[in-house]
Amino acid sequence: MAQTFFDRQGSPIAYSDDDVNIYLYSGRAAAYIDGGSIHAFSGKYLGTLRRGWVRDSDGHCVFFTERAISASGPPMPTMRAQPTKNVKKPPPAKGLKQSKPATPARRRTWSQLSGQHFFEL
C-alpha cells in the first residue's frame, strides 16, 4: 500500500509504493522498512514507523503519513500536494543491519531532524 511521508510543515519528503523501500522525489532510494524499523541502505538504524508516524531514535516525530493516528503524535499540519516523482533509481545493496536500540518513549513532539536530513544520518 502506497504511503507518503510528510514533514512538520506538511511538505511531502518521501514515499513508499511497496511498504518496504522509501524513495525521495528525486528518485533516490533513501531507506527501507523492516518490521517497523527504518534503516538506511548502509544498515544504519534510523527510526521506527508505527501508527503512521516515523520517529527518530529518541522517540520524536520526524514524519507522518496518511495513515497517522492524530492522537499518537504532535498536531499535524495540512498536507501539501506531492511533487512529480522522478524515475526511481535501483536501491543499493543492503548493508549489515544495525541493531535496534532500546525503544524510547514515544514523544508527541517534532524531532529536530528535518526532511531529507533524517535519511542522511
N, C-alpha and C positions, 0 to 999 in steps of 0.2 A: 504494500500500500504506500503510495507516494506521500511524502511529507516535506514541508518547508520549514527551515529554521530561521526564525525572526529574532533580531536583537532587541535591546531595551528601547530603541526608538521605533520599533515596528518594521524596520528595514529587513527584507529577505536577504540573508547572507549565504545560505547553502540549502541544498535539498538532497533528498534520497528518493529514488524511484523504486528501490527494491528492499528498503528497510535494513540494508547492510552497508552499502557504500555511500558515503556522503561526498557530494561534489560542490564546489564553488561554482558560481555562474560563469566563470571564465572557462569552465570545462575541466579544471584540475581536480583530481580525486584528492580530497583533503584528509579523510579519516574513514574508519569503518566501525560499525556497531557489532558487538559480540556479547550476547547475553545481557544487554542493558548497559554494558560498559562501552565507552568510546575510546578508541585507540588510534593514534597516528599510524601510518603505514610503517614507520620505523619500529613500531611496537610500544612506543611510549603511551602510558595511560594518560588520558586527557580529562575524563569525567564520566558522568552517567546520564542515561536517558531514562526517565521514569515519569509516568503520568503526563507526557507531553512536554516535560521540562528537561533541558540539558543543564546539568550542574557541574561546576568545576570541582577540583579535588578538595576544596574547602566547604562544599555544600551550597555555594552561592549560585544563583541562576545566571546562565550565560545566554541561553536561547529558549524560546518557546515555540511550539508547533501548533498546528490547527487542532491537535488532539489535547492540548494543555487543559488541565483542570484548574480553573482560576483560583480555587481555594488552596492550591498546593504551592503557589509562588507569589511573587510581588504583583502589583497591578500591571496588567498587560496594556500596552499602547495599541492603537489602531494599526492593523496590519496594512502595510503599503503594498502596492502592486509589484508583482515579480518581474524582474528584468528578463530579457531574452536569454535563454540558455544557449551557451556556445556548445559546439560539438564536444562530447565527453572524450577525454584522453584516457587511455587504459590505466587502471590503477597500478601502482608499483607493487612489487613483491612485498609481502608482509614480513616484517622482522619479528624477532622473538618478542612475544608479548610481555610487557612489564606487569608484574603482579598488581592487582587492585589493592590499594591501601585500605585501611580500616574505613568503614563507611562513616563519614562525618554527619553531624546533624544537618537535616535539610533546612536551609535558611530561606526565609521569604524576602530576601534582599537580592539585588542585582550584583553580579560579580564585577570586579574592576577590569576583567578581561573584556575586550570589545571585539566584535565582529570576527574578522579573519585571524586576529591575534590568537584567539583560542586554539586554532589549528596549527599555529606556528610555534608552539611551546617546545 
